[in-house]
């Protein structure tokens, strides 16, 4: 409840206190609100006299839970012998109205004091990255209470030309912000860059906080800041959420699928020779991907689908014509109710889609040769509440793999368009596994290949090993000698017979195909089919 001290002469009577928002305040749009000091006459905001002392009157104002979020100008109207007069605007008396997670009447109410302390008040955070079996941490300063950050967050909504009347709706606010945090189609805050060339900006790995990014964007009146990747988008979005009073946290999904064609499965297409068909393979899987969760009621959904919602500012796919994602109910994703807005099918695919390898025949038909139902969404992490540990929230998004509940969820998702591969994949002749390696930089290491012959005949295999250094951004360097490799890829060619005739004796053919294929999928084991199709795998 804001309190205002008003200095007046004894002969004057206060008529009302007026709160105005925007350049053309209107009562009908909720941007002009008169607040009266008496119980006999009240408006949507309630006012009362708290204290009087000589010529100083202190007035308390209780705002409506549905009011617009923004910066309000305050005026006082008084009754004079010449009629009602309004005071001049005093910028020092301007107030900011935010969402209130402490108020049960507010749509962002979070009934957990420790969660509120972590997801609203905490300015420091940890973002997880790496791989699910080798998780790394990145500290981040959200700085939501730093000077100028709140004005920068409000400027983002101004830059989006978001109607003032919509800024009290947390669903619309987060949806607009999801689009405005990236610059793909609206000159938003951050420019994405996954090329490895950061000549004209700051490398994503160099950012350690949100304050500089937001102040630079607002200070330049909307010039996008270079550069960002998923964790930078998520971290700056988290600052925006917490600054406006919306409980928010950064979430990392390990082995996160990018469903490009909307069929809720990862289609990896190989040609008739077993090589990855890069022209037809559009889906991809990230080692990890970061997004945000924000807490809100969802009055537009059936009961039970409020609470934590996924929002994502990383530009992956368009939603209603713009690069954005969410808010999507985490509960709806877990239970396969992907018919509800917004973008629940895309989020469902990120954590729970099947990876299907297809062999493309000469006539253009596709034959499923391998299905992996457990690779995607291996682990979902966020920072623990009020300490620096990690919190595994995978069970918020999916039931345990192979459980009856999971099967029911997948059946429900199929009703809404999820396409699962039901063709029986023949058992392979030979399986190859590569045990995980835990190697420190500079140490020598041995690579072990474990072959399992499932056939009743003797098999022989020609195995070629090559490798490359992988940067922290998952970009590949040029091929290097085995002694300096810390990530390795194994290329196993035909089980029987000789190598392909177009492969050079130095193995250049094998290296080229391998490096071009890594970004599409990775696994610690694979199979060679009866038809002896070559496969490419990544050793984690």
C-alpha positions as CSV (number, residue, x, y, z in Angstrom):
1,X,0.0,0.0,0.0
2,X,1.7,3.2,-1.1
3,X,1.6,6.1,1.3
4,X,1.7,9.8,0.2
5,X,2.3,12.9,2.4
6,X,0.4,15.9,1.1
7,X,1.1,19.4,2.2
8,X,-1.9,21.8,2.0
9,X,-3.3,24.9,3.6
10,X,-6.0,24.4,6.3
11,X,-8.6,26.1,4.1
12,X,-8.3,23.6,1.3
13,X,-10.1,20.2,1.1
14,X,-8.7,17.2,-0.7
15,X,-11.0,16.0,-3.4
16,X,-9.0,13.0,-4.7
17,X,-5.6,11.7,-5.6
18,X,-5.2,10.9,-9.3
19,X,-2.8,8.2,-10.6
20,X,-2.1,8.5,-14.4
21,X,-0.2,6.2,-16.7
22,X,1.1,6.9,-20.2
23,X,0.8,10.0,-22.4
24,X,-3.0,10.0,-22.7
25,X,-4.5,8.6,-19.5
26,X,-8.1,7.4,-19.8
27,X,-10.4,6.1,-17.1
28,X,-12.0,3.6,-19.4
29,X,-8.7,1.9,-20.2
30,X,-7.5,1.8,-16.6
31,X,-4.7,4.3,-17.2
32,X,-6.4,7.1,-15.2
33,X,-7.5,6.2,-11.7
34,X,-9.0,8.6,-9.2
35,X,-8.5,7.6,-5.6
36,X,-10.8,9.2,-3.0
37,X,-9.9,9.6,0.7
38,X,-13.4,8.8,2.1
39,X,-15.2,5.6,2.6
40,X,-18.4,7.1,1.1
41,X,-16.8,7.5,-2.3
42,X,-14.3,4.9,-3.6
43,X,-13.0,3.7,-6.9
44,X,-11.1,0.5,-8.1
45,X,-8.2,1.7,-5.9
46,X,-9.1,2.4,-2.3
47,X,-7.8,5.4,-0.4
48,X,-7.9,6.6,3.2
49,X,-6.4,9.2,5.4
50,X,-3.7,7.6,7.6
51,X,-2.5,10.6,9.5
52,X,-2.8,14.3,9.7
53,X,-0.3,16.7,11.4
54,X,-0.7,20.4,11.0
55,X,-0.8,21.0,7.3
56,X,0.6,17.5,6.3
57,X,-1.9,14.8,5.4
58,X,-0.7,11.2,4.9
59,X,-2.9,9.2,2.5
60,X,-2.7,5.5,2.0
61,X,-3.7,3.8,-1.3
62,X,-4.5,0.2,-1.9
63,X,-4.2,-0.8,-5.6
64,X,-6.3,-3.3,-7.5
65,X,-4.7,-6.8,-8.1
66,X,-5.6,-6.4,-11.8
67,X,-4.1,-3.0,-12.2
68,X,-1.7,-2.2,-15.0
69,X,2.1,-2.6,-14.3
70,X,4.1,0.5,-15.0
71,X,5.2,3.9,-13.9
72,X,2.4,6.2,-12.6
73,X,2.3,9.9,-12.2
74,X,0.6,11.2,-9.1
75,X,-1.5,14.3,-8.9
76,X,-3.6,15.7,-6.0
77,X,-7.0,17.5,-6.7
78,X,-8.1,20.0,-4.1
79,X,-11.3,22.1,-3.6
80,X,-10.5,25.8,-3.6
81,X,-12.8,28.9,-3.6
82,X,-12.2,28.9,-7.3
83,X,-13.2,25.3,-7.9
84,X,-11.3,22.0,-8.1
85,X,-7.6,22.4,-9.0
86,X,-5.0,19.8,-9.7
87,X,-1.4,20.0,-8.6
88,X,1.5,20.0,-11.1
89,X,3.3,16.8,-11.7
90,X,6.3,16.2,-9.4
91,X,8.5,13.5,-11.0
92,X,9.8,12.6,-7.5
93,X,6.4,11.4,-6.5
94,X,6.0,9.0,-9.5
95,X,5.5,5.4,-8.4
96,X,6.0,2.0,-10.0
97,X,3.3,-0.6,-9.7
98,X,4.6,-4.2,-10.1
99,X,3.1,-7.7,-9.9
100,X,2.9,-8.8,-6.2
101,X,3.7,-12.5,-5.5
102,X,3.0,-11.8,-1.8
103,X,-0.7,-11.0,-2.4
104,X,-3.1,-13.9,-2.7
105,X,-5.3,-11.9,-5.0
106,X,-2.5,-11.4,-7.5
107,X,-2.2,-13.9,-10.4
108,X,1.5,-14.4,-9.6
109,X,1.0,-15.2,-6.0
110,X,3.5,-17.8,-4.8
111,X,2.5,-19.4,-1.5
112,X,6.0,-20.3,-0.4
113,X,8.2,-17.8,1.4
114,X,11.5,-19.5,0.6
115,X,10.6,-19.8,-3.1
116,X,9.6,-16.1,-3.1
117,X,13.0,-15.2,-1.6
118,X,14.8,-17.3,-4.2
119,X,12.7,-16.5,-7.3
120,X,12.1,-12.8,-6.6
121,X,14.6,-11.3,-4.2
122,X,17.8,-13.2,-5.0
123,X,20.0,-11.2,-7.4
124,X,22.6,-13.9,-7.8
125,X,22.1,-17.2,-9.6
126,X,23.7,-20.3,-11.1
127,X,23.1,-21.5,-14.6
128,X,23.9,-25.1,-15.5
129,X,25.5,-26.2,-18.7
130,X,27.6,-29.0,-20.2
131,X,26.4,-32.6,-20.5
132,X,24.1,-34.5,-18.2
133,X,26.9,-36.6,-16.9
134,X,29.4,-33.7,-16.6
135,X,27.4,-30.7,-15.4
136,X,29.1,-27.4,-15.2
137,X,28.0,-24.2,-13.4
138,X,28.0,-20.6,-14.6
139,X,27.4,-17.8,-12.0
140,X,25.2,-14.9,-13.0
141,X,24.3,-11.5,-11.6
142,X,20.6,-10.8,-12.4
143,X,20.8,-7.4,-10.8
144,X,17.0,-6.8,-10.9
145,X,17.3,-4.1,-8.2
146,X,20.1,-2.2,-9.8
147,X,19.4,1.4,-10.7
148,X,17.9,1.8,-14.2
149,X,17.0,-1.9,-14.6
150,X,13.3,-1.4,-13.9
151,X,13.0,1.5,-16.4
152,X,14.9,-0.7,-18.9
153,X,12.3,-3.5,-18.5
154,X,9.4,-1.1,-18.9
155,X,11.2,0.3,-22.0
156,X,11.2,-3.2,-23.5
157,X,7.4,-3.2,-23.4
158,X,7.3,0.3,-24.8
159,X,9.6,-0.8,-27.6
160,X,7.2,-3.6,-28.4
161,X,4.3,-1.1,-28.7
162,X,2.5,-3.2,-26.1
163,X,-0.8,-1.6,-25.3
164,X,-0.9,-0.2,-21.8
165,X,-4.2,-1.9,-21.1
166,X,-2.5,-5.3,-21.6
167,X,0.3,-4.7,-19.1
168,X,-1.7,-6.0,-16.2
169,X,-2.0,-9.4,-17.8
170,X,1.0,-11.5,-16.8
171,X,0.4,-14.0,-19.6
172,X,0.5,-11.2,-22.2
173,X,3.5,-9.5,-20.5
174,X,5.6,-12.7,-20.5
175,X,4.6,-13.6,-24.1
176,X,5.6,-10.1,-25.4
177,X,8.9,-10.3,-23.4
178,X,9.7,-13.7,-24.9
179,X,9.6,-12.1,-28.3
180,X,11.4,-8.9,-27.3
181,X,14.4,-10.5,-25.6
182,X,15.6,-11.7,-29.0
183,X,16.1,-9.5,-32.1
184,X,15.1,-11.8,-34.8
185,X,12.0,-10.0,-35.9
186,X,11.5,-6.9,-33.7
187,X,14.8,-5.3,-32.9
188,X,14.7,-6.9,-29.5
189,X,17.3,-6.9,-26.8
190,X,19.9,-9.6,-27.8
191,X,21.4,-10.8,-31.1
192,X,21.9,-14.5,-31.2
193,X,25.2,-15.9,-32.6
194,X,26.3,-19.6,-32.7
195,X,28.9,-19.1,-35.5
196,X,32.0,-18.7,-33.2
197,X,32.8,-15.3,-34.8
198,X,32.1,-12.5,-32.4
199,X,34.1,-9.7,-34.0
200,X,31.4,-7.1,-33.8
201,X,30.2,-7.8,-30.3
202,X,30.8,-9.5,-27.0
203,X,31.2,-13.3,-27.0
204,X,28.2,-14.9,-25.1
205,X,30.6,-16.6,-22.7
206,X,32.0,-13.2,-21.6
207,X,28.7,-12.0,-20.1
208,X,28.4,-12.5,-16.4
209,X,25.3,-10.4,-15.7
210,X,22.2,-8.8,-17.1
211,X,22.6,-5.2,-15.9
212,X,25.0,-4.0,-18.6
213,X,22.9,-5.7,-21.4
214,X,19.6,-4.1,-20.3
215,X,21.1,-0.6,-19.6
216,X,22.9,-0.7,-23.0
217,X,19.7,-1.6,-24.8
218,X,17.6,1.1,-23.0
219,X,20.4,3.7,-23.3
220,X,20.7,3.2,-27.0
221,X,16.8,3.5,-27.3
222,X,16.5,0.0,-28.6
223,X,19.7,-1.0,-30.5
224,X,20.1,-4.8,-30.1
225,X,23.1,-6.0,-28.0
226,X,25.6,-8.5,-29.5
227,X,25.8,-11.4,-28.7
228,X,23.8,-14.1,-26.9
229,X,23.2,-17.8,-26.8
230,X,20.5,-19.7,-24.9
231,X,21.8,-19.1,-21.3
232,X,22.2,-15.4,-21.9
233,X,18.7,-15.1,-23.2
234,X,17.4,-17.1,-20.2
235,X,19.4,-15.1,-17.7
236,X,18.3,-11.6,-19.0
237,X,14.7,-12.9,-19.3
238,X,15.0,-14.0,-15.6
239,X,16.0,-10.4,-14.7
240,X,13.0,-9.0,-16.5
241,X,10.6,-11.4,-14.7
242,X,12.0,-10.8,-11.2
243,X,12.2,-7.1,-11.7
244,X,8.5,-6.9,-12.5
245,X,7.6,-9.1,-9.6
246,X,7.0,-12.3,-11.5
247,X,8.6,-15.3,-9.8
248,X,11.2,-16.7,-12.3
249,X,14.0,-19.2,-12.5
250,X,16.4,-20.4,-15.2
251,X,16.1,-24.1,-16.2
252,X,18.5,-26.3,-18.1
253,X,17.4,-29.3,-20.1
254,X,20.1,-31.7,-21.1
255,X,19.8,-33.3,-24.5
256,X,17.1,-30.8,-25.6
257,X,15.3,-31.6,-28.8
258,X,14.5,-28.9,-31.4
259,X,11.5,-30.1,-33.3
260,X,11.7,-28.2,-36.6
261,X,8.7,-29.7,-38.4
262,X,6.2,-30.0,-35.5
263,X,5.7,-33.8,-35.6
264,X,6.9,-34.1,-31.9
265,X,9.8,-36.5,-32.8
266,X,13.4,-36.2,-33.9
267,X,13.8,-37.5,-37.5
268,X,17.4,-38.4,-38.4
269,X,17.5,-39.4,-42.0
270,X,20.3,-41.5,-43.5
271,X,20.8,-42.1,-47.2
272,X,21.0,-45.6,-48.7
273,X,24.7,-45.7,-47.9
274,X,24.2,-44.8,-44.2
275,X,25.4,-41.3,-44.5
276,X,23.5,-38.5,-42.8
277,X,21.2,-36.7,-45.3
278,X,21.8,-33.1,-44.2
279,X,19.4,-31.7,-46.7
280,X,16.5,-33.7,-45.3
281,X,17.4,-33.8,-41.6
282,X,15.9,-30.7,-40.1
283,X,15.6,-31.7,-36.5
284,X,18.4,-31.3,-34.0
285,X,19.4,-32.0,-30.4
286,X,21.3,-29.6,-28.2
287,X,23.7,-30.9,-25.6
288,X,21.8,-28.6,-23.3
289,X,19.3,-25.8,-23.6
290,X,18.3,-23.1,-21.1
291,X,14.8,-21.5,-20.8
292,X,12.8,-19.9,-18.0
293,X,10.0,-20.9,-15.8
294,X,7.7,-18.3,-14.3
295,X,4.9,-18.8,-11.7
296,X,1.4,-17.6,-12.4
297,X,-2.2,-18.6,-12.3
298,X,-3.7,-19.7,-15.7
299,X,-7.3,-18.6,-15.7
300,X,-7.4,-19.4,-19.4
301,X,-6.7,-23.1,-18.7
302,X,-8.6,-25.8,-16.8
303,X,-7.9,-26.0,-13.0
304,X,-4.6,-27.7,-12.2
305,X,-2.5,-26.2,-15.1
306,X,-1.4,-23.0,-13.3
307,X,1.9,-22.7,-11.4
308,X,5.2,-23.0,-13.2
309,X,5.1,-22.1,-16.9
310,X,7.8,-22.4,-19.6
311,X,8.8,-19.3,-21.4
312,X,11.8,-19.2,-23.8
313,X,13.4,-16.2,-25.5
314,X,15.9,-18.1,-27.6
315,X,14.7,-17.8,-31.2
316,X,14.0,-21.3,-32.3
317,X,10.6,-21.4,-33.9
318,X,7.9,-18.8,-34.5
319,X,4.7,-18.6,-32.5
320,X,1.8,-16.5,-33.8
321,X,4.3,-15.1,-36.4
322,X,7.1,-14.1,-34.0
323,X,10.1,-15.9,-32.5
324,X,9.0,-16.7,-29.0
325,X,7.8,-19.6,-26.8
326,X,5.3,-19.8,-24.0
327,X,4.0,-19.5,-21.5
328,X,3.4,-23.3,-21.6
329,X,2.1,-25.1,-18.5
330,X,4.7,-27.5,-17.1
331,X,1.8,-29.6,-15.7
332,X,0.2,-29.8,-19.1
333,X,3.5,-30.9,-20.7
334,X,3.9,-33.6,-18.1
335,X,0.5,-35.0,-18.6
336,X,0.5,-34.8,-22.4
337,X,-2.2,-32.1,-22.6
338,X,-0.4,-30.4,-25.4
339,X,-3.5,-28.8,-26.8
340,X,-3.4,-25.9,-24.4
341,X,-1.7,-22.6,-25.2
342,X,1.0,-21.6,-25.6
343,X,3.5,-23.7,-27.5
344,X,3.0,-26.8,-25.3
345,X,3.8,-29.2,-28.2
346,X,7.2,-27.7,-28.8
347,X,8.1,-27.9,-25.1
348,X,6.8,-31.5,-25.0
349,X,9.1,-32.4,-27.9
350,X,12.1,-30.7,-26.1
351,X,11.9,-33.1,-23.2
352,X,10.0,-36.2,-24.3
353,X,10.3,-36.9,-28.0
354,X,11.7,-40.1,-29.6
355,X,14.8,-40.0,-31.7
356,X,14.2,-42.1,-34.9
357,X,16.9,-42.9,-37.5
358,X,15.5,-43.5,-40.9
359,X,17.2,-45.0,-43.9
360,X,16.1,-43.4,-47.2
361,X,15.7,-45.8,-50.1
362,X,16.4,-44.9,-53.7
363,X,12.7,-44.6,-54.3
364,X,12.4,-42.0,-51.6
365,X,10.7,-44.2,-49.0
366,X,11.9,-44.1,-45.4
367,X,12.6,-47.2,-43.3
368,X,13.1,-46.9,-39.5
369,X,16.4,-48.6,-38.5
370,X,16.7,-47.4,-34.9
371,X,14.5,-45.8,-32.3
372,X,15.8,-44.2,-29.1
373,X,13.0,-43.4,-26.6
374,X,15.2,-42.2,-23.7
375,X,17.8,-39.9,-25.1
376,X,15.9,-36.6,-25.1
377,X,15.3,-34.8,-21.9
378,X,17.8,-36.8,-19.9
379,X,17.8,-34.3,-17.0
380,X,16.3,-31.0,-16.2
381,X,18.0,-28.8,-13.6
382,X,17.5,-25.5,-11.8
383,X,19.2,-23.8,-8.9
384,X,18.2,-25.0,-5.4
385,X,16.2,-22.7,-3.2
386,X,18.3,-20.4,-1.0
387,X,21.6,-22.3,-1.5
388,X,24.1,-23.0,-4.3
389,X,23.2,-26.6,-4.9
390,X,21.3,-27.9,-7.9
391,X,17.7,-29.1,-8.0
392,X,16.6,-31.9,-10.3
393,X,13.1,-31.1,-11.6
394,X,12.9,-33.7,-14.4
395,X,9.9,-35.3,-12.7
396,X,8.1,-32.0,-13.2
397,X,8.2,-32.5,-16.9
398,X,7.9,-36.2,-17.4
399,X,7.1,-39.5,-15.6
400,X,9.8,-42.1,-15.2
401,X,10.9,-43.7,-18.5
402,X,8.9,-47.0,-19.1
403,X,6.4,-46.4,-16.3
404,X,2.6,-46.9,-16.9
405,X,2.1,-43.2,-16.4
406,X,4.5,-42.4,-19.1
407,X,2.8,-44.7,-21.5
408,X,-0.6,-43.1,-20.8
409,X,1.0,-39.6,-21.3
410,X,2.3,-40.6,-24.7
411,X,-1.0,-42.1,-25.7
412,X,-2.6,-38.8,-24.7
413,X,0.0,-36.8,-26.6
414,X,-0.7,-38.9,-29.7
415,X,-4.3,-37.8,-29.6
416,X,-3.0,-34.2,-30.1
417,X,-0.6,-34.9,-32.9
418,X,2.4,-36.7,-31.4
419,X,3.7,-39.2,-34.0
420,X,5.4,-42.2,-32.5
421,X,7.3,-44.8,-34.5
422,X,5.5,-48.1,-34.2
423,X,7.4,-50.1,-36.8
424,X,9.5,-53.0,-35.4
425,X,13.2,-52.4,-35.8
426,X,15.2,-55.6,-36.4
427,X,17.9,-56.5,-33.9
428,X,21.3,-55.5,-35.1
429,X,24.1,-58.0,-35.9
430,X,26.7,-56.1,-34.0
431,X,26.5,-53.5,-31.2
432,X,29.4,-51.2,-30.3
433,X,29.6,-49.4,-26.9
434,X,32.2,-46.9,-25.8
435,X,32.6,-46.5,-22.0
436,X,32.5,-42.9,-20.7
437,X,35.8,-41.2,-20.3
438,X,36.7,-38.8,-17.4
439,X,39.9,-37.1,-18.6
440,X,41.7,-34.0,-17.3
441,X,43.2,-31.6,-19.8
442,X,46.7,-32.6,-20.6
443,X,46.4,-36.2,-19.5
444,X,46.8,-39.2,-21.7
445,X,43.9,-41.6,-22.0
446,X,42.9,-44.9,-23.6
447,X,39.8,-45.4,-25.8
448,X,38.0,-48.7,-25.4
449,X,35.5,-50.1,-27.9
450,X,33.2,-52.9,-26.7
451,X,31.8,-55.0,-29.6
452,X,28.9,-57.4,-29.1
453,X,28.1,-59.9,-31.8
454,X,24.4,-60.8,-31.7
455,X,24.5,-63.0,-34.8
456,X,25.4,-66.7,-35.0
457,X,28.3,-66.0,-37.4
458,X,31.7,-64.6,-37.1
459,X,31.9,-60.8,-37.9
460,X,34.9,-58.6,-38.7
461,X,34.9,-54.8,-38.6
462,X,37.1,-52.1,-40.0
463,X,37.2,-49.3,-37.4
464,X,38.6,-45.8,-38.1
465,X,39.2,-43.4,-35.3
466,X,39.5,-39.6,-35.6
467,X,38.8,-36.7,-33.4
468,X,38.6,-33.0,-32.9
469,X,38.7,-30.4,-30.1
470,X,35.3,-29.1,-29.1
471,X,34.9,-25.6,-27.8
472,X,32.6,-24.7,-24.8
473,X,30.1,-23.5,-27.4
474,X,29.9,-27.0,-28.9
475,X,31.6,-25.8,-32.1
476,X,34.2,-28.0,-33.7
477,X,37.8,-27.0,-34.4
478,X,39.8,-28.4,-37.2
479,X,40.8,-32.1,-37.1
480,X,43.7,-32.8,-34.8
481,X,45.9,-35.6,-33.8
482,X,44.6,-38.2,-31.4
483,X,47.0,-37.2,-28.6
484,X,45.3,-33.8,-28.1
485,X,41.7,-34.9,-28.4
486,X,39.4,-34.7,-25.4
487,X,36.2,-35.5,-27.3
488,X,36.2,-38.3,-29.8
489,X,34.0,-39.5,-32.5
490,X,34.2,-43.0,-33.8
491,X,33.3,-43.9,-37.3
492,X,32.6,-47.6,-37.9
493,X,32.1,-48.6,-41.4
494,X,30.9,-51.8,-43.0
495,X,31.0,-54.9,-40.8
496,X,31.9,-57.1,-43.8
497,X,33.8,-56.2,-47.0
498,X,36.0,-53.3,-47.8
499,X,35.7,-49.6,-47.2
500,X,33.8,-47.5,-49.7
501,X,35.7,-46.9,-53.0
502,X,35.4,-43.1,-52.7
503,X,37.2,-43.0,-49.4
504,X,40.8,-41.9,-49.4
505,X,43.5,-43.9,-47.7
506,X,44.1,-41.1,-45.2
507,X,40.5,-41.3,-43.9
508,X,39.5,-37.8,-45.0
509,X,36.2,-39.0,-46.2
510,X,35.4,-40.5,-42.9
511,X,36.3,-37.3,-41.0
512,X,34.3,-35.0,-43.2
513,X,31.1,-37.0,-42.9
514,X,31.6,-37.3,-39.1
515,X,32.1,-33.6,-38.4
516,X,29.1,-32.7,-40.5
517,X,26.9,-35.0,-38.5
518,X,27.7,-34.3,-34.9
519,X,25.2,-31.5,-34.3
520,X,22.2,-33.7,-35.2
521,X,22.5,-36.4,-32.7
522,X,24.8,-38.0,-30.1
523,X,24.8,-41.3,-28.2
524,X,27.1,-43.5,-26.4
525,X,26.1,-46.6,-28.3
526,X,24.7,-47.6,-31.7
527,X,23.9,-50.5,-33.8
528,X,25.0,-51.8,-37.2
529,X,22.0,-53.3,-39.0
530,X,21.9,-56.5,-40.9
531,X,22.2,-54.6,-44.1
532,X,25.6,-53.3,-42.9
533,X,24.8,-49.6,-43.0
534,X,27.6,-47.5,-41.7
535,X,26.9,-45.4,-38.6
536,X,28.5,-42.4,-37.0
537,X,28.4,-41.9,-33.2
538,X,29.8,-39.6,-30.6
539,X,31.8,-40.8,-27.6
540,X,30.7,-38.8,-24.6
